[in-house]
Amino acid sequence: MDKTKLSAKNVWGKIVLYLRENKKVALHVACGDITDVELSGENLIIRTSDDFLIDVLNTGMKELENAIRWQGLNLKIQIVKFENITQKQDKDIMKLRKLFADKLDIID
């Protein structure tokens, strides 16, 4: 396959299709919600902020690798965790509560 024409979205879509066709239901459902994917060199980078989803992806890594090989590709999968804005805000609030204890009122 011509790697200059590869698209991360197309590769990911075919992975999801492979999982459905091979009856990997839990992994298929989990992967169906992932939209933050990128190709970087020989890597397929998957980004998520969900710890449970990261566990599901790690558990199903062999199937994901099979789906890549099924496409005739030789990509390595990298799973990258990021913090979403709510997670960052919650961490900041916890730090402030530790620092200021009962002197802090948080108003939503």
Contact map, one row per residue, 1 for C-alpha under 8 A:
111000000000000000000000000000000000000000000000000000000000000000000001100000000000000000000000000000000000
111111000000000000000000000000000000000000000000000000000000000000000000000000000000000000000000000000000000
111111000000000000000000000000000000000000000000000000000000000000000000000000000000000000000000000000000000
011111000000000000000000000000000000000000000000000000000000000000000000000000000000000000000000000000000000
011111100000000000000000000000000000000000000000000000000000000000000000000000000000000000000000000000000000
011111110110000000000000000000000000000000000000000000000000000000000000000000000000000000000000000000000000
000011111110000000000000000000000000001000000000000000000000000000000000000000000000000000000000000000000000
000001111111000000000000000000000000111000010000000000000000000000000000000000000000000000000000000000000000
000000111111100000000000000000000010110000000000000000000000000000000000000000000000000000000000000000000000
000001111111110000000000000000000000000000000000000000000000000000000000000000000000000000000000000000000000
000001111111111000000000000000000000000000000000000000000000000000010010000000000000000000000000000000000000
000000011111111100000000000000000000100000000000000000000000000000000000000000000000000000000000000000000000
000000001111111110000000000000000000000000000000000000000000000000000000000000000000000000000000000000000000
000000000111111111000000000000000000000000000000000000000000000000100010000000000000000000000000000000000000
000000000011111111100000000000000000000000000000000000000000000100110000000000000000000000000000000000000000
000000000001111111110000000100110000000000000000000000000000000000000000000000000000000000000000000000000000
000000000000111111111000000100000000000000000000000000000000000000000000000000000000000000000000000000000000
000000000000011111111100000000000000000000000000000000000000000000100000000000000000000000000000000000000000
000000000000001111111111101100000000000000000000000000000000001100100000000000000000000000000000000000000000
000000000000000111111111100100000000000000000000000000000000000000000000000000000000000000000000000000000000
000000000000000011111111000000000000000000000000000000000000000000000000000000000000000000000000000000000000
000000000000000001111111000000000000000000000000000000000000000000000000000000000000000000000000000000000000
000000000000000000111111100000000000000000000000000000000000000000000000000000000000000000000000000000000000
000000000000000000111111111100000000000000000000000000000000000000000000000000000000000000000000000000000000
000000000000000000110011111110000000000000000000000000000000000000000000000000000000000000000000000000000000
000000000000000000000001111111000000000000000000000000000000000000000000000000000000000000000000000000000000
000000000000000000100001111111100000000000000000000000011001000000000000000000000000000000000000000000000000
000000000000000110110001111111110000000000000000000000000000000000000000000000000000000000000000000000000000
000000000000000000000000111111111000000000000000000000000000000000000000000000000000000000000000000000000000
000000000000000000000000011111111100000000000000000010010000000000000000000000000000000000000000000000000000
000000000000000100000000001111111100000000000000000000001000000000000000000000000000000000000000000000000000
000000000000000100000000000111111100000000000000000000000000000000000000000000000000000000000000000000000000
000000000000000000000000000011111110000000000000000000000000000000000000000000000000000000000000000000000000
000000000000000000000000000001111111100000000111000000000000000000000000000000000000000000000000000000000000
000000001000000000000000000000001111100000000000000000000000000000000000000000000000000000000000000000000000
000000000000000000000000000000000111110000000111000000000000000000000000000000000000000000000000000000000000
000000011001000000000000000000000111111000011110000000000000000000000000000000000000000000000000000000000000
000000011000000000000000000000000001111100011100000000000000000000000000000000000000000000000000000000000000
000000110000000000000000000000000000111111111000000000000000000000000000000000000000000000000000000000000000
000000000000000000000000000000000000011111111000000000000000000000000000000000000000000000000000000000000000
000000000000000000000000000000000000001111100000000000000000000000000000000000000000000000000000000000000000
000000000000000000000000000000000000001111110000000000000000000000000000011100000000000000000000000000000000
000000000000000000000000000000000000001111111000000000000000000000000000001111000000000000000000000000000000
000000010000000000000000000000000000111101111100000000000000000000000000001111000000000000000000000000000000
000000000000000000000000000000000000111100111110000000000000000000000000000011110000000000000000000000000000
000000000000000000000000000000000101110000011111000000000000000000000000000011110000000000000000000000000000
000000000000000000000000000000000101100000001111100000000000000000000000000000111100000000000000000000000000
000000000000000000000000000000000101000000000111110011000000000000000000000000111100000000000000000000000000
000000000000000000000000000000000000000000000011111000000000000000000000000000001111000000000000000000000000
000000000000000000000000000000000000000000000001111111000000000000000000000000001000000000000000000000000000
000000000000000000000000000000000000000000000000111111100000000000000000000000001000000000000000000000000000
000000000000000000000000000000000000000000000000011111110000000000000000000000000000000000000000000000000000
000000000000000000000000000001000000000000000001011111111000000000000000000000000000000000000000000000000000
000000000000000000000000000000000000000000000001011111111100000000000000000000101000000000000000000000000000
000000000000000000000000000000000000000000000000001111111110000000000000000000000000000000000000000000000000
000000000000000000000000001001000000000000000000000111111111000000000000000000000000000000000000000000000000
000000000000000000000000001000100000000000000000000011111111100100000000000000100000000000000000000000000000
000000000000000000000000000000000000000000000000000001111111100000000000000000000000000000000000000000000000
000000000000000000000000000000000000000000000000000000111111110000000000000000000000000000000000000000000000
000000000000000000000000001000000000000000000000000000011111111100000000000000000000000000000000000000000000
000000000000000000000000000000000000000000000000000000001111111110000000000000000000000000000000000000000000
000000000000000000000000000000000000000000000000000000000011111111000000000000000000000000000000000000000000
000000000000000000100000000000000000000000000000000000000001111111100000000000000000000000000000000000000000
000000000000001000100000000000000000000000000000000000001001111111110000000000000000000000000000000000000000
000000000000000000000000000000000000000000000000000000000000111111111000000110000000000000000000000000000000
000000000000000000000000000000000000000000000000000000000000011111111100000000000000000000000000000000000000
000000000000011001100000000000000000000000000000000000000000001111111110000000000000000000000000000000000000
000000000010001000000000000000000000000000000000000000000000000111111111111000000000000000000000000000000000
000000000000000000000000000000000000000000000000000000000000000011111111110000000000000000000000000000000000
000000000000000000000000000000000000000000000000000000000000000001111111100000000000000000000000000000000000
000000000010010000000000000000000000000000000000000000000000000000111111100000000000000000000000000000000000
100000000000000000000000000000000000000000000000000000000000000000011111110000000000000000000000000000000000
100000000000000000000000000000000000000000000000000000000000000000011111111000000000000000000000000000000000
000000000000000000000000000000000000000001000000000000000000000000011001111100000000000000000000000000000000
000000000000000000000000000000000000000001110000000000000000000000010000111110000000000000000000000000000000
000000000000000000000000000000000000000001110000000000000000000010000000011111000000000000000000000000000000
000000000000000000000000000000000000000000111100000000000000000010000000001111100000000000000000000000000000
000000000000000000000000000000000000000000111100000000000000000000000000000111110000000000000000000000000000
000000000000000000000000000000000000000000001111000001001000000000000000000011111000000000000000000000000000
000000000000000000000000000000000000000000001111000000000000000000000000000001111100000000000000000000000000
000000000000000000000000000000000000000000000011111001000000000000000000000000111110000000000000000000000000
000000000000000000000000000000000000000000000011100000000000000000000000000000011111000000000000000000000000
000000000000000000000000000000000000000000000000100000000000000000000000000000001111111100000000000000000000
000000000000000000000000000000000000000000000000100000000000000000000000000000000111111100000000000000000000
000000000000000000000000000000000000000000000000000000000000000000000000000000000011111110000000000000000000
000000000000000000000000000000000000000000000000000000000000000000000000000000000011111111000000000000000000
000000000000000000000000000000000000000000000000000000000000000000000000000000000011111111100000000000000000
000000000000000000000000000000000000000000000000000000000000000000000000000000000011111111110000000000000000
000000000000000000000000000000000000000000000000000000000000000000000000000000000000111111111000000000000000
000000000000000000000000000000000000000000000000000000000000000000000000000000000000011111111100000000000000
000000000000000000000000000000000000000000000000000000000000000000000000000000000000001111111110000000000000
000000000000000000000000000000000000000000000000000000000000000000000000000000000000000111111111000000000000
000000000000000000000000000000000000000000000000000000000000000000000000000000000000000011111111100000000000
000000000000000000000000000000000000000000000000000000000000000000000000000000000000000001111111110000000000
000000000000000000000000000000000000000000000000000000000000000000000000000000000000000000111111111000000000
000000000000000000000000000000000000000000000000000000000000000000000000000000000000000000011111111110010000
000000000000000000000000000000000000000000000000000000000000000000000000000000000000000000001111111111010000
000000000000000000000000000000000000000000000000000000000000000000000000000000000000000000000111111110000000
000000000000000000000000000000000000000000000000000000000000000000000000000000000000000000000011111110000000
000000000000000000000000000000000000000000000000000000000000000000000000000000000000000000000001111111110000
000000000000000000000000000000000000000000000000000000000000000000000000000000000000000000000001111111110000
000000000000000000000000000000000000000000000000000000000000000000000000000000000000000000000000100111111000
000000000000000000000000000000000000000000000000000000000000000000000000000000000000000000000000000111111000
000000000000000000000000000000000000000000000000000000000000000000000000000000000000000000000001100111111100
000000000000000000000000000000000000000000000000000000000000000000000000000000000000000000000000000001111110
000000000000000000000000000000000000000000000000000000000000000000000000000000000000000000000000000000011111
000000000000000000000000000000000000000000000000000000000000000000000000000000000000000000000000000000001111
000000000000000000000000000000000000000000000000000000000000000000000000000000000000000000000000000000000111
